[in-house]
């Protein structure tokens, strides 16, 4: 980093309240740590995952891995369907401004059944 860039960063930091300075330093530290992690690939095609990342992955858990040009993201796959999670998510949503009536729902079900029946008949 050039000395002018460091000087600019120092001026910005000095203009902030001390509590905010601490938060900025922590964010910079996290950013620098994340950007310095490199993951080499073994000749057999397996990733060499740094110990600090591997420690966060639990044996037996399943993960989806998303690879982009500049990142690899591990996301834990939840086992089974969680009805409680679905209920919590539904309750956190705002109310439907145009709720369907029971008759509208029944009409949609009848329409789908008709389409399915026609599909089966056309395949025979």
C-alpha positions as CSV (number, residue, x, y, z in Angstrom):
1,X,0.0,0.0,0.0
2,X,1.4,3.4,-0.9
3,X,2.2,5.9,1.9
4,X,-0.5,8.2,0.6
5,X,-3.1,5.5,0.9
6,X,-2.0,4.7,4.4
7,X,-2.1,8.4,5.2
8,X,-5.7,8.6,3.9
9,X,-6.7,5.6,5.9
10,X,-5.2,7.1,9.1
11,X,-7.0,10.4,8.5
12,X,-10.3,8.6,8.0
13,X,-9.8,6.5,11.1
14,X,-8.8,9.6,13.2
15,X,-12.1,11.3,12.2
16,X,-14.2,8.4,13.6
17,X,-15.2,8.0,17.2
18,X,-13.1,5.5,19.1
19,X,-15.8,2.8,19.4
20,X,-16.3,3.0,15.6
21,X,-12.6,2.8,15.0
22,X,-12.5,-0.5,16.9
23,X,-15.3,-1.9,14.7
24,X,-13.6,-0.7,11.5
25,X,-10.3,-2.4,12.6
26,X,-12.2,-5.6,13.3
27,X,-13.9,-5.6,9.9
28,X,-10.6,-4.9,8.1
29,X,-9.0,-7.7,10.1
30,X,-11.7,-10.1,9.0
31,X,-11.5,-9.0,5.4
32,X,-7.8,-9.4,5.3
33,X,-7.9,-12.8,6.8
34,X,-10.6,-14.0,4.4
35,X,-8.8,-12.6,1.4
36,X,-5.5,-14.3,2.4
37,X,-6.8,-17.8,2.7
38,X,-5.7,-19.9,-0.3
39,X,-6.9,-23.4,-1.0
40,X,-4.6,-25.5,-3.1
41,X,-5.7,-28.6,-4.9
42,X,-3.9,-31.9,-4.5
43,X,-2.8,-33.8,-7.6
44,X,-5.7,-36.2,-6.9
45,X,-8.1,-33.3,-7.3
46,X,-9.0,-32.9,-3.6
47,X,-9.0,-29.5,-1.9
48,X,-6.5,-28.8,0.9
49,X,-8.8,-26.9,3.3
50,X,-7.0,-24.8,6.0
51,X,-7.3,-26.1,9.5
52,X,-9.3,-23.1,10.8
53,X,-12.0,-23.7,8.1
54,X,-11.9,-27.5,8.4
55,X,-12.5,-27.1,12.2
56,X,-15.8,-25.5,11.4
57,X,-17.0,-28.4,9.3
58,X,-18.5,-31.2,11.3
59,X,-17.8,-34.8,10.4
60,X,-21.0,-36.5,9.2
61,X,-22.7,-33.3,8.2
62,X,-23.4,-32.7,4.5
63,X,-22.6,-29.5,2.7
64,X,-23.4,-27.9,-0.6
65,X,-20.4,-26.4,-2.2
66,X,-20.7,-23.4,-4.5
67,X,-17.7,-22.5,-6.5
68,X,-17.3,-19.1,-8.3
69,X,-14.4,-17.4,-10.0
70,X,-13.2,-16.0,-6.7
71,X,-14.8,-18.0,-3.8
72,X,-15.8,-21.4,-2.5
73,X,-18.8,-21.5,-0.2
74,X,-19.7,-24.4,2.1
75,X,-23.3,-24.4,3.2
76,X,-24.6,-27.0,5.6
77,X,-27.5,-29.1,4.3
78,X,-30.2,-29.6,6.9
79,X,-31.4,-33.2,7.3
80,X,-35.1,-33.7,6.6
81,X,-37.9,-31.2,6.4
82,X,-38.3,-28.9,9.4
83,X,-42.0,-28.1,9.9
84,X,-41.2,-25.7,12.8
85,X,-38.8,-23.7,10.6
86,X,-41.5,-23.4,7.9
87,X,-44.0,-22.2,10.5
88,X,-41.6,-19.6,11.9
89,X,-40.8,-18.4,8.4
90,X,-44.5,-18.1,7.5
91,X,-45.3,-16.2,10.7
92,X,-42.5,-13.7,10.0
93,X,-44.1,-12.8,6.7
94,X,-46.6,-9.9,6.4
95,X,-50.2,-10.9,5.9
96,X,-51.3,-11.6,2.4
97,X,-53.0,-8.5,1.1
98,X,-55.2,-10.5,-1.3
99,X,-55.9,-13.9,0.3
100,X,-57.6,-16.5,-1.8
101,X,-61.1,-17.7,-0.9
102,X,-61.8,-21.4,-0.4
103,X,-63.8,-21.4,-3.6
104,X,-60.8,-20.0,-5.6
105,X,-58.5,-22.6,-4.1
106,X,-61.0,-25.4,-4.9
107,X,-61.3,-24.1,-8.5
108,X,-57.5,-24.3,-8.9
109,X,-57.4,-27.8,-7.6
110,X,-60.2,-28.8,-10.0
111,X,-58.4,-27.2,-12.9
112,X,-55.1,-29.0,-12.1
113,X,-57.0,-32.3,-11.8
114,X,-58.6,-31.7,-15.2
115,X,-55.2,-31.0,-16.8
116,X,-53.7,-34.1,-15.2
117,X,-56.6,-36.3,-16.4
118,X,-56.2,-34.9,-20.0
119,X,-52.5,-35.5,-19.9
120,X,-53.0,-39.2,-18.9
121,X,-55.7,-39.6,-21.5
122,X,-53.5,-38.2,-24.3
123,X,-50.7,-40.5,-23.3
124,X,-52.8,-43.6,-23.6
